[in-house]
Amino acid sequence: AFAALLLRRAGALGDAGAVSQVATWVLFAYFGIGVLLNAISRSRPERIVMTPVSAVLTACAVVIARG
C-alpha cells in the first residue's frame, strides 16, 4: 500500500489527487519517526544498518512528497 501510494504520487500510476498528496506527507512523517526509533534502538546492528536505510527511504519520500 505504501509503494502504491508513492507511485501514484510520483505519477507512475496515474494522477495523484489531494488525498494522495496529504497521505504522502503523512507517510514521510511515519518514515521520519522510523529513523528516530532506529537511531535510539538498543540493538547495535539495527542502529548501524537500519538507521541509514530508513534515512534514505525518508529522503526518497520527501522528494516524492514535494512533487
N, CA, C and O atoms as a Tripos MOL2 file, in Angstrom:
@<TRIPOS>MOLECULE
protein
  268   267    67     0     0
PROTEIN
NO_CHARGES

@<TRIPOS>ATOM
      1 N           0.8130   -1.1880    0.0000 N.3       1 ALA1
      2 CA          0.0000    0.0000    0.0000 C.3       1 ALA1
      3 C           0.8630    1.2610    0.0000 C.2       1 ALA1
      4 O           0.5400    2.2390   -0.6740 O.2       1 ALA1
      5 N           1.9810    1.2340    0.7720 N.am      2 PHE2
      6 CA          2.8700    2.3970    0.7980 C.3       2 PHE2
      7 C           3.4780    2.6270   -0.5810 C.2       2 PHE2
      8 O           3.5570    3.7610   -1.0540 O.2       2 PHE2
      9 N           3.9060    1.5450   -1.2190 N.am      3 ALA3
     10 CA          4.5190    1.6710   -2.5400 C.3       3 ALA3
     11 C           3.5170    2.2010   -3.5550 C.2       3 ALA3
     12 O           3.8570    3.0540   -4.3760 O.2       3 ALA3
     13 N           2.2950    1.7080   -3.5080 N.am      4 ALA4
     14 CA          1.2700    2.1780   -4.4410 C.3       4 ALA4
     15 C           0.9850    3.6590   -4.2360 C.2       4 ALA4
     16 O           0.8080    4.4020   -5.2010 O.2       4 ALA4
     17 N           0.9400    4.0820   -2.9920 N.am      5 LEU5
     18 CA          0.7140    5.4950   -2.6970 C.3       5 LEU5
     19 C           1.8370    6.3580   -3.2660 C.2       5 LEU5
     20 O           1.5780    7.3780   -3.9040 O.2       5 LEU5
     21 N           3.0790    5.9500   -3.0350 N.am      6 LEU6
     22 CA          4.2130    6.7290   -3.5350 C.3       6 LEU6
     23 C           4.2810    6.7120   -5.0590 C.2       6 LEU6
     24 O           4.6140    7.7240   -5.6760 O.2       6 LEU6
     25 N           3.9700    5.5750   -5.6660 N.am      7 LEU7
     26 CA          3.9630    5.5040   -7.1290 C.3       7 LEU7
     27 C           2.8600    6.3790   -7.7200 C.2       7 LEU7
     28 O           3.0620    7.0160   -8.7530 O.2       7 LEU7
     29 N           1.7090    6.4130   -7.0770 N.am      8 ARG8
     30 CA          0.6210    7.2730   -7.5540 C.3       8 ARG8
     31 C           1.0300    8.7360   -7.4350 C.2       8 ARG8
     32 O           0.8100    9.5200   -8.3580 O.2       8 ARG8
     33 N           1.6170    9.1020   -6.3140 N.am      9 ARG9
     34 CA          2.0420   10.4960   -6.1090 C.3       9 ARG9
     35 C           3.1380   10.8770   -7.1010 C.2       9 ARG9
     36 O           3.1990   12.0230   -7.5470 O.2       9 ARG9
     37 N           3.9940    9.9360   -7.4440 N.am     10 ALA10
     38 CA          5.0690   10.1960   -8.4000 C.3      10 ALA10
     39 C           4.5560   10.2470   -9.8350 C.2      10 ALA10
     40 O           5.2810   10.6680  -10.7370 O.2      10 ALA10
     41 N           3.3160    9.8250  -10.0560 N.am     11 GLY11
     42 CA          2.7270    9.8730  -11.3820 C.3      11 GLY11
     43 C           2.8560    8.5950  -12.1770 C.2      11 GLY11
     44 O           2.4640    8.5490  -13.3430 O.2      11 GLY11
     45 N           3.4010    7.5560  -11.5670 N.am     12 ALA12
     46 CA          3.5810    6.2910  -12.2760 C.3      12 ALA12
     47 C           2.2820    5.4970  -12.3920 C.2      12 ALA12
     48 O           2.1650    4.6350  -13.2630 O.2      12 ALA12
     49 N           1.3140    5.7700  -11.5350 N.am     13 LEU13
     50 CA          0.0380    5.0440  -11.5630 C.3      13 LEU13
     51 C          -1.1390    5.9650  -11.8430 C.2      13 LEU13
     52 O          -2.2500    5.7130  -11.3780 O.2      13 LEU13
     53 N          -0.9090    7.0020  -12.5800 N.am     14 GLY14
     54 CA         -1.9930    7.9290  -12.8900 C.3      14 GLY14
     55 C          -1.8850    9.1970  -12.0720 C.2      14 GLY14
     56 O          -0.8930    9.4380  -11.3840 O.2      14 GLY14
     57 N          -2.9300   10.0010  -12.1620 N.am     15 ASP15
     58 CA         -2.9390   11.2810  -11.4520 C.3      15 ASP15
     59 C          -3.0520   11.0940   -9.9440 C.2      15 ASP15
     60 O          -3.7560   10.2110   -9.4540 O.2      15 ASP15
     61 N          -2.3410   11.9450   -9.2320 N.am     16 ALA16
     62 CA         -2.4170   11.9440   -7.7730 C.3      16 ALA16
     63 C          -3.4300   12.9890   -7.3360 C.2      16 ALA16
     64 O          -3.3270   14.1590   -7.7060 O.2      16 ALA16
     65 N          -4.3880   12.5710   -6.5630 N.am     17 GLY17
     66 CA         -5.3790   13.5050   -6.0480 C.3      17 GLY17
     67 C          -4.9020   14.1660   -4.7650 C.2      17 GLY17
     68 O          -3.7940   13.9140   -4.2930 O.2      17 GLY17
     69 N          -5.7490   15.0040   -4.2170 N.am     18 ALA18
     70 CA         -5.4040   15.7190   -2.9870 C.3      18 ALA18
     71 C          -5.1870   14.7560   -1.8180 C.2      18 ALA18
     72 O          -4.3420   14.9970   -0.9560 O.2      18 ALA18
     73 N          -5.9490   13.6740   -1.7980 N.am     19 VAL19
     74 CA         -5.8070   12.7050   -0.7110 C.3      19 VAL19
     75 C          -4.4280   12.0660   -0.7440 C.2      19 VAL19
     76 O          -3.8020   11.8920    0.3010 O.2      19 VAL19
     77 N          -3.9470   11.7150   -1.9280 N.am     20 SER20
     78 CA         -2.6280   11.0900   -2.0040 C.3      20 SER20
     79 C          -1.5190   12.0780   -1.6680 C.2      20 SER20
     80 O          -0.4640   11.6760   -1.1780 O.2      20 SER20
     81 N          -1.7390   13.3560   -1.9220 N.am     21 GLN21
     82 CA         -0.7380   14.3590   -1.5490 C.3      21 GLN21
     83 C          -0.5990   14.4340   -0.0310 C.2      21 GLN21
     84 O           0.5130   14.4360    0.4970 O.2      21 GLN21
     85 N          -1.7150   14.4950    0.6560 N.am     22 VAL22
     86 CA         -1.6880   14.5490    2.1230 C.3      22 VAL22
     87 C          -1.1470   13.2410    2.6860 C.2      22 VAL22
     88 O          -0.3370   13.2500    3.6130 O.2      22 VAL22
     89 N          -1.5870   12.1310    2.1360 N.am     23 ALA23
     90 CA         -1.1480   10.8260    2.6240 C.3      23 ALA23
     91 C           0.3510   10.6380    2.4350 C.2      23 ALA23
     92 O           0.9930    9.9790    3.2530 O.2      23 ALA23
     93 N           0.9170   11.1990    1.3870 N.am     24 THR24
     94 CA          2.3550   11.0940    1.1640 C.3      24 THR24
     95 C           3.1240   11.8430    2.2450 C.2      24 THR24
     96 O           4.1650   11.3720    2.7000 O.2      24 THR24
     97 N           2.6260   12.9990    2.6570 N.am     25 TRP25
     98 CA          3.2830   13.7350    3.7450 C.3      25 TRP25
     99 C           3.1510   12.9860    5.0700 C.2      25 TRP25
    100 O           4.0730   12.9980    5.8840 O.2      25 TRP25
    101 N           2.0220   12.3430    5.2850 N.am     26 VAL26
    102 CA          1.8520   11.5290    6.4880 C.3      26 VAL26
    103 C           2.8300   10.3640    6.4600 C.2      26 VAL26
    104 O           3.4280   10.0320    7.4830 O.2      26 VAL26
    105 N           2.9950    9.7500    5.3140 N.am     27 LEU27
    106 CA          3.9400    8.6520    5.1580 C.3      27 LEU27
    107 C           5.3710    9.1250    5.3990 C.2      27 LEU27
    108 O           6.1610    8.4120    6.0170 O.2      27 LEU27
    109 N           5.7070   10.3140    4.9180 N.am     28 PHE28
    110 CA          7.0270   10.8900    5.1770 C.3      28 PHE28
    111 C           7.2570   11.0370    6.6830 C.2      28 PHE28
    112 O           8.3320   10.7000    7.1790 O.2      28 PHE28
    113 N           6.2700   11.5290    7.4020 N.am     29 ALA29
    114 CA          6.4010   11.6810    8.8570 C.3      29 ALA29
    115 C           6.5740   10.3210    9.5310 C.2      29 ALA29
    116 O           7.3660   10.1770   10.4620 O.2      29 ALA29
    117 N           5.8350    9.3410    9.0590 N.am     30 TYR30
    118 CA          5.9390    7.9790    9.5930 C.3      30 TYR30
    119 C           7.3490    7.4280    9.3920 C.2      30 TYR30
    120 O           7.9290    6.8440   10.3070 O.2      30 TYR30
    121 N           7.8950    7.6170    8.1940 N.am     31 PHE31
    122 CA          9.2570    7.1610    7.9180 C.3      31 PHE31
    123 C          10.2720    7.9230    8.7710 C.2      31 PHE31
    124 O          11.2550    7.3450    9.2350 O.2      31 PHE31
    125 N          10.0330    9.2160    8.9760 N.am     32 GLY32
    126 CA         10.9300   10.0140    9.8130 C.3      32 GLY32
    127 C          10.9550    9.5220   11.2490 C.2      32 GLY32
    128 O          12.0120    9.4790   11.8800 O.2      32 GLY32
    129 N           9.7940    9.1530   11.7620 N.am     33 ILE33
    130 CA          9.7340    8.5810   13.1090 C.3      33 ILE33
    131 C          10.5150    7.2740   13.1540 C.2      33 ILE33
    132 O          11.1720    6.9690   14.1490 O.2      33 ILE33
    133 N          10.4390    6.5050   12.0730 N.am     34 GLY34
    134 CA         11.1980    5.2580   11.9930 C.3      34 GLY34
    135 C          12.6950    5.4860   12.0840 C.2      34 GLY34
    136 O          13.4080    4.6990   12.7060 O.2      34 GLY34
    137 N          13.1800    6.5620   11.4660 N.am     35 VAL35
    138 CA         14.6080    6.8920   11.5550 C.3      35 VAL35
    139 C          14.9830    7.1480   13.0140 C.2      35 VAL35
    140 O          15.9780    6.6210   13.5120 O.2      35 VAL35
    141 N          14.1830    7.9530   13.6830 N.am     36 LEU36
    142 CA         14.4740    8.2660   15.0900 C.3      36 LEU36
    143 C          14.4470    7.0180   15.9660 C.2      36 LEU36
    144 O          15.3190    6.8320   16.8150 O.2      36 LEU36
    145 N          13.4610    6.1770   15.7630 N.am     37 LEU37
    146 CA         13.3570    4.9660   16.5750 C.3      37 LEU37
    147 C          14.5010    3.9980   16.2950 C.2      37 LEU37
    148 O          15.0010    3.3540   17.2170 O.2      37 LEU37
    149 N          14.9210    3.8870   15.0440 N.am     38 ASN38
    150 CA         16.0690    3.0390   14.7340 C.3      38 ASN38
    151 C          17.3450    3.6100   15.3390 C.2      38 ASN38
    152 O          18.2120    2.8570   15.7810 O.2      38 ASN38
    153 N          17.4670    4.9270   15.3620 N.am     39 ALA39
    154 CA         18.6700    5.5650   15.8950 C.3      39 ALA39
    155 C          18.8100    5.3700   17.4040 C.2      39 ALA39
    156 O          19.9280    5.3410   17.9180 O.2      39 ALA39
    157 N          17.7010    5.2380   18.1140 N.am     40 ILE40
    158 CA         17.7810    5.0700   19.5690 C.3      40 ILE40
    159 C          17.5870    3.6210   20.0100 C.2      40 ILE40
    160 O          17.4450    3.3410   21.2000 O.2      40 ILE40
    161 N          17.5840    2.7160   19.0580 N.am     41 SER41
    162 CA         17.4040    1.3020   19.3720 C.3      41 SER41
    163 C          18.5540    0.7920   20.2390 C.2      41 SER41
    164 O          19.6860    1.2630   20.1250 O.2      41 SER41
    165 N          18.2570   -0.1630   21.0950 N.am     42 ARG42
    166 CA         19.3050   -0.7860   21.9070 C.3      42 ARG42
    167 C          20.1230   -1.7740   21.0860 C.2      42 ARG42
    168 O          21.2270   -2.1460   21.4840 O.2      42 ARG42
    169 N          19.5980   -2.1990   19.9540 N.am     43 SER43
    170 CA         20.2870   -3.1580   19.0950 C.3      43 SER43
    171 C          21.3170   -2.4320   18.2230 C.2      43 SER43
    172 O          20.9610   -1.6120   17.3770 O.2      43 SER43
    173 N          22.5800   -2.7420   18.4390 N.am     44 ARG44
    174 CA         23.6360   -2.0900   17.6610 C.3      44 ARG44
    175 C          23.5040   -2.3650   16.1650 C.2      44 ARG44
    176 O          23.6100   -1.4290   15.3720 O.2      44 ARG44
    177 N          23.2750   -3.6220   15.7430 N.am     45 PRO45
    178 CA         23.1080   -3.8590   14.2990 C.3      45 PRO45
    179 C          21.9480   -3.0670   13.6950 C.2      45 PRO45
    180 O          22.0350   -2.6000   12.5600 O.2      45 PRO45
    181 N          20.8780   -2.9200   14.4480 N.am     46 GLU46
    182 CA         19.7440   -2.1460   13.9390 C.3      46 GLU46
    183 C          20.1400   -0.6820   13.7560 C.2      46 GLU46
    184 O          19.7790   -0.0590   12.7580 O.2      46 GLU46
    185 N          20.8740   -0.1370   14.7110 N.am     47 ARG47
    186 CA         21.3240    1.2530   14.5840 C.3      47 ARG47
    187 C          22.2520    1.4250   13.3920 C.2      47 ARG47
    188 O          22.1490    2.4050   12.6540 O.2      47 ARG47
    189 N          23.1560    0.4740   13.2050 N.am     48 ILE48
    190 CA         24.1570    0.5980   12.1430 C.3      48 ILE48
    191 C          23.5480    0.3930   10.7620 C.2      48 ILE48
    192 O          23.8890    1.1160    9.8260 O.2      48 ILE48
    193 N          22.6530   -0.5780   10.6210 N.am     49 VAL49
    194 CA         22.1070   -0.9190    9.3060 C.3      49 VAL49
    195 C          20.8060   -0.1720    9.0010 C.2      49 VAL49
    196 O          20.6770    0.4570    7.9510 O.2      49 VAL49
    197 N          19.8650   -0.2460    9.9060 N.am     50 MET50
    198 CA         18.5250    0.2450    9.5870 C.3      50 MET50
    199 C          18.3700    1.7580    9.6730 C.2      50 MET50
    200 O          17.5140    2.3230    8.9920 O.2      50 MET50
    201 N          19.1770    2.4280   10.4940 N.am     51 THR51
    202 CA         19.0610    3.8850   10.5620 C.3      51 THR51
    203 C          19.3920    4.5300    9.2190 C.2      51 THR51
    204 O          18.6140    5.3590    8.7470 O.2      51 THR51
    205 N          20.5210    4.1830    8.5770 N.am     52 PRO52
    206 CA         20.7830    4.7770    7.2540 C.3      52 PRO52
    207 C          19.7670    4.3490    6.1900 C.2      52 PRO52
    208 O          19.3980    5.1470    5.3290 O.2      52 PRO52
    209 N          19.3200    3.1010    6.2480 N.am     53 VAL53
    210 CA         18.3200    2.6350    5.2840 C.3      53 VAL53
    211 C          17.0290    3.4340    5.4510 C.2      53 VAL53
    212 O          16.4240    3.8620    4.4670 O.2      53 VAL53
    213 N          16.6160    3.6290    6.6870 N.am     54 SER54
    214 CA         15.4100    4.4180    6.9540 C.3      54 SER54
    215 C          15.5900    5.8700    6.5380 C.2      54 SER54
    216 O          14.6520    6.4990    6.0500 O.2      54 SER54
    217 N          16.7860    6.4010    6.7280 N.am     55 ALA55
    218 CA         17.0480    7.7880    6.3400 C.3      55 ALA55
    219 C          16.9440    7.9610    4.8260 C.2      55 ALA55
    220 O          16.3950    8.9560    4.3520 O.2      55 ALA55
    221 N          17.4650    7.0040    4.0710 N.am     56 VAL56
    222 CA         17.3650    7.0680    2.6070 C.3      56 VAL56
    223 C          15.9050    6.9520    2.1790 C.2      56 VAL56
    224 O          15.4610    7.6800    1.2920 O.2      56 VAL56
    225 N          15.1680    6.0550    2.7930 N.am     57 LEU57
    226 CA         13.7430    5.9050    2.4950 C.3      57 LEU57
    227 C          12.9900    7.2000    2.7880 C.2      57 LEU57
    228 O          12.1260    7.6090    2.0120 O.2      57 LEU57
    229 N          13.3140    7.8360    3.8960 N.am     58 THR58
    230 CA         12.6750    9.1000    4.2560 C.3      58 THR58
    231 C          13.0250   10.1880    3.2550 C.2      58 THR58
    232 O          12.1630   10.9780    2.8700 O.2      58 THR58
    233 N          14.2830   10.2360    2.8310 N.am     59 ALA59
    234 CA         14.6990   11.2310    1.8380 C.3      59 ALA59
    235 C          13.9620   11.0220    0.5170 C.2      59 ALA59
    236 O          13.5260   11.9850   -0.1140 O.2      59 ALA59
    237 N          13.8250    9.7760    0.1040 N.am     60 CYS60
    238 CA         13.0770    9.4890   -1.1290 C.3      60 CYS60
    239 C          11.6160    9.9070   -0.9880 C.2      60 CYS60
    240 O          11.0280   10.4490   -1.9240 O.2      60 CYS60
    241 N          11.0420    9.6580    0.1690 N.am     61 ALA61
    242 CA          9.6390   10.0240    0.3940 C.3      61 ALA61
    243 C           9.4410   11.5320    0.3390 C.2      61 ALA61
    244 O           8.4350   11.9980   -0.1950 O.2      61 ALA61
    245 N          10.3830   12.3060    0.8820 N.am     62 VAL62
    246 CA         10.2240   13.7610    0.8520 C.3      62 VAL62
    247 C          10.4010   14.2970   -0.5650 C.2      62 VAL62
    248 O           9.7510   15.2730   -0.9390 O.2      62 VAL62
    249 N          11.2660   13.6770   -1.3510 N.am     63 VAL63
    250 CA         11.4190   14.0960   -2.7520 C.3      63 VAL63
    251 C          10.1070   13.8750   -3.5000 C.2      63 VAL63
    252 O           9.6670   14.7410   -4.2560 O.2      63 VAL63
    253 N           9.4890   12.7240   -3.2910 N.am     64 ILE64
    254 CA          8.2130   12.4350   -3.9470 C.3      64 ILE64
    255 C           7.1090   13.3440   -3.4060 C.2      64 ILE64
    256 O           6.2800   13.8340   -4.1720 O.2      64 ILE64
    257 N           7.0940   13.5690   -2.0960 N.am     65 ALA65
    258 CA          6.0440   14.3980   -1.4940 C.3      65 ALA65
    259 C           6.1050   15.8380   -2.0020 C.2      65 ALA65
    260 O           5.0690   16.4750   -2.1930 O.2      65 ALA65
    261 N           7.2980   16.3440   -2.2170 N.am     66 ARG66
    262 CA          7.4390   17.7190   -2.7030 C.3      66 ARG66
    263 C           7.0130   17.8490   -4.1560 C.2      66 ARG66
    264 O           6.7190   18.9450   -4.6320 O.2      66 ARG66
    265 N           6.9840   16.7320   -4.8500 N.am     67 GLY67
    266 CA          6.4980   16.7350   -6.2250 C.3      67 GLY67
    267 C           7.5590   17.0890   -7.1790 C.2      67 GLY67
    268 O           7.3150   17.1380   -8.3840 O.2      67 GLY67
@<TRIPOS>BOND
     1     1     2 1
     2     2     3 1
     3     3     4 2
     4     3     5 am
     5     5     6 1
     6     6     7 1
     7     7     8 2
     8     7     9 am
     9     9    10 1
    10    10    11 1
    11    11    12 2
    12    11    13 am
    13    13    14 1
    14    14    15 1
    15    15    16 2
    16    15    17 am
    17    17    18 1
    18    18    19 1
    19    19    20 2
    20    19    21 am
    21    21    22 1
    22    22    23 1
    23    23    24 2
    24    23    25 am
    25    25    26 1
    26    26    27 1
    27    27    28 2
    28    27    29 am
    29    29    30 1
    30    30    31 1
    31    31    32 2
    32    31    33 am
    33    33    34 1
    34    34    35 1
    35    35    36 2
    36    35    37 am
    37    37    38 1
    38    38    39 1
    39    39    40 2
    40    39    41 am
    41    41    42 1
    42    42    43 1
    43    43    44 2
    44    43    45 am
    45    45    46 1
    46    46    47 1
    47    47    48 2
    48    47    49 am
    49    49    50 1
    50    50    51 1
    51    51    52 2
    52    51    53 am
    53    53    54 1
    54    54    55 1
    55    55    56 2
    56    55    57 am
    57    57    58 1
    58    58    59 1
    59    59    60 2
    60    59    61 am
    61    61    62 1
    62    62    63 1
    63    63    64 2
    64    63    65 am
    65    65    66 1
    66    66    67 1
    67    67    68 2
    68    67    69 am
    69    69    70 1
    70    70    71 1
    71    71    72 2
    72    71    73 am
    73    73    74 1
    74    74    75 1
    75    75    76 2
    76    75    77 am
    77    77    78 1
    78    78    79 1
    79    79    80 2
    80    79    81 am
    81    81    82 1
    82    82    83 1
    83    83    84 2
    84    83    85 am
    85    85    86 1
    86    86    87 1
    87    87    88 2
    88    87    89 am
    89    89    90 1
    90    90    91 1
    91    91    92 2
    92    91    93 am
    93    93    94 1
    94    94    95 1
    95    95    96 2
    96    95    97 am
    97    97    98 1
    98    98    99 1
    99    99   100 2
   100    99   101 am
   101   101   102 1
   102   102   103 1
   103   103   104 2
   104   103   105 am
   105   105   106 1
   106   106   107 1
   107   107   108 2
   108   107   109 am
   109   109   110 1
   110   110   111 1
   111   111   112 2
   112   111   113 am
   113   113   114 1
   114   114   115 1
   115   115   116 2
   116   115   117 am
   117   117   118 1
   118   118   119 1
   119   119   120 2
   120   119   121 am
   121   121   122 1
   122   122   123 1
   123   123   124 2
   124   123   125 am
   125   125   126 1
   126   126   127 1
   127   127   128 2
   128   127   129 am
   129   129   130 1
   130   130   131 1
   131   131   132 2
   132   131   133 am
   133   133   134 1
   134   134   135 1
   135   135   136 2
   136   135   137 am
   137   137   138 1
   138   138   139 1
   139   139   140 2
   140   139   141 am
   141   141   142 1
   142   142   143 1
   143   143   144 2
   144   143   145 am
   145   145   146 1
   146   146   147 1
   147   147   148 2
   148   147   149 am
   149   149   150 1
   150   150   151 1
   151   151   152 2
   152   151   153 am
   153   153   154 1
   154   154   155 1
   155   155   156 2
   156   155   157 am
   157   157   158 1
   158   158   159 1
   159   159   160 2
   160   159   161 am
   161   161   162 1
   162   162   163 1
   163   163   164 2
   164   163   165 am
   165   165   166 1
   166   166   167 1
   167   167   168 2
   168   167   169 am
   169   169   170 1
   170   170   171 1
   171   171   172 2
   172   171   173 am
   173   173   174 1
   174   174   175 1
   175   175   176 2
   176   175   177 am
   177   177   178 1
   178   178   179 1
   179   179   180 2
   180   179   181 am
   181   181   182 1
   182   182   183 1
   183   183   184 2
   184   183   185 am
   185   185   186 1
   186   186   187 1
   187   187   188 2
   188   187   189 am
   189   189   190 1
   190   190   191 1
   191   191   192 2
   192   191   193 am
   193   193   194 1
   194   194   195 1
   195   195   196 2
   196   195   197 am
   197   197   198 1
   198   198   199 1
   199   199   200 2
   200   199   201 am
   201   201   202 1
   202   202   203 1
   203   203   204 2
   204   203   205 am
   205   205   206 1
   206   206   207 1
   207   207   208 2
   208   207   209 am
   209   209   210 1
   210   210   211 1
   211   211   212 2
   212   211   213 am
   213   213   214 1
   214   214   215 1
   215   215   216 2
   216   215   217 am
   217   217   218 1
   218   218   219 1
   219   219   220 2
   220   219   221 am
   221   221   222 1
   222   222   223 1
   223   223   224 2
   224   223   225 am
   225   225   226 1
   226   226   227 1
   227   227   228 2
   228   227   229 am
   229   229   230 1
   230   230   231 1
   231   231   232 2
   232   231   233 am
   233   233   234 1
   234   234   235 1
   235   235   236 2
   236   235   237 am
   237   237   238 1
   238   238   239 1
   239   239   240 2
   240   239   241 am
   241   241   242 1
   242   242   243 1
   243   243   244 2
   244   243   245 am
   245   245   246 1
   246   246   247 1
   247   247   248 2
   248   247   249 am
   249   249   250 1
   250   250   251 1
   251   251   252 2
   252   251   253 am
   253   253   254 1
   254   254   255 1
   255   255   256 2
   256   255   257 am
   257   257   258 1
   258   258   259 1
   259   259   260 2
   260   259   261 am
   261   261   262 1
   262   262   263 1
   263   263   264 2
   264   263   265 am
   265   265   266 1
   266   266   267 1
   267   267   268 2
@<TRIPOS>SUBSTRUCTURE
     1 ALA1         2 RESIDUE 1 A ALA
     2 PHE2         6 RESIDUE 1 A PHE
     3 ALA3        10 RESIDUE 1 A ALA
     4 ALA4        14 RESIDUE 1 A ALA
     5 LEU5        18 RESIDUE 1 A LEU
     6 LEU6        22 RESIDUE 1 A LEU
     7 LEU7        26 RESIDUE 1 A LEU
     8 ARG8        30 RESIDUE 1 A ARG
     9 ARG9        34 RESIDUE 1 A ARG
    10 ALA10       38 RESIDUE 1 A ALA
    11 GLY11       42 RESIDUE 1 A GLY
    12 ALA12       46 RESIDUE 1 A ALA
    13 LEU13       50 RESIDUE 1 A LEU
    14 GLY14       54 RESIDUE 1 A GLY
    15 ASP15       58 RESIDUE 1 A ASP
    16 ALA16       62 RESIDUE 1 A ALA
    17 GLY17       66 RESIDUE 1 A GLY
    18 ALA18       70 RESIDUE 1 A ALA
    19 VAL19       74 RESIDUE 1 A VAL
    20 SER20       78 RESIDUE 1 A SER
    21 GLN21       82 RESIDUE 1 A GLN
    22 VAL22       86 RESIDUE 1 A VAL
    23 ALA23       90 RESIDUE 1 A ALA
    24 THR24       94 RESIDUE 1 A THR
    25 TRP25       98 RESIDUE 1 A TRP
    26 VAL26      102 RESIDUE 1 A VAL
    27 LEU27      106 RESIDUE 1 A LEU
    28 PHE28      110 RESIDUE 1 A PHE
    29 ALA29      114 RESIDUE 1 A ALA
    30 TYR30      118 RESIDUE 1 A TYR
    31 PHE31      122 RESIDUE 1 A PHE
    32 GLY32      126 RESIDUE 1 A GLY
    33 ILE33      130 RESIDUE 1 A ILE
    34 GLY34      134 RESIDUE 1 A GLY
    35 VAL35      138 RESIDUE 1 A VAL
    36 LEU36      142 RESIDUE 1 A LEU
    37 LEU37      146 RESIDUE 1 A LEU
    38 ASN38      150 RESIDUE 1 A ASN
    39 ALA39      154 RESIDUE 1 A ALA
    40 ILE40      158 RESIDUE 1 A ILE
    41 SER41      162 RESIDUE 1 A SER
    42 ARG42      166 RESIDUE 1 A ARG
    43 SER43      170 RESIDUE 1 A SER
    44 ARG44      174 RESIDUE 1 A ARG
    45 PRO45      178 RESIDUE 1 A PRO
    46 GLU46      182 RESIDUE 1 A GLU
    47 ARG47      186 RESIDUE 1 A ARG
    48 ILE48      190 RESIDUE 1 A ILE
    49 VAL49      194 RESIDUE 1 A VAL
    50 MET50      198 RESIDUE 1 A MET
    51 THR51      202 RESIDUE 1 A THR
    52 PRO52      206 RESIDUE 1 A PRO
    53 VAL53      210 RESIDUE 1 A VAL
    54 SER54      214 RESIDUE 1 A SER
    55 ALA55      218 RESIDUE 1 A ALA
    56 VAL56      222 RESIDUE 1 A VAL
    57 LEU57      226 RESIDUE 1 A LEU
    58 THR58      230 RESIDUE 1 A THR
    59 ALA59      234 RESIDUE 1 A ALA
    60 CYS60      238 RESIDUE 1 A CYS
    61 ALA61      242 RESIDUE 1 A ALA
    62 VAL62      246 RESIDUE 1 A VAL
    63 VAL63      250 RESIDUE 1 A VAL
    64 ILE64      254 RESIDUE 1 A ILE
    65 ALA65      258 RESIDUE 1 A ALA
    66 ARG66      262 RESIDUE 1 A ARG
    67 GLY67      266 RESIDUE 1 A GLY
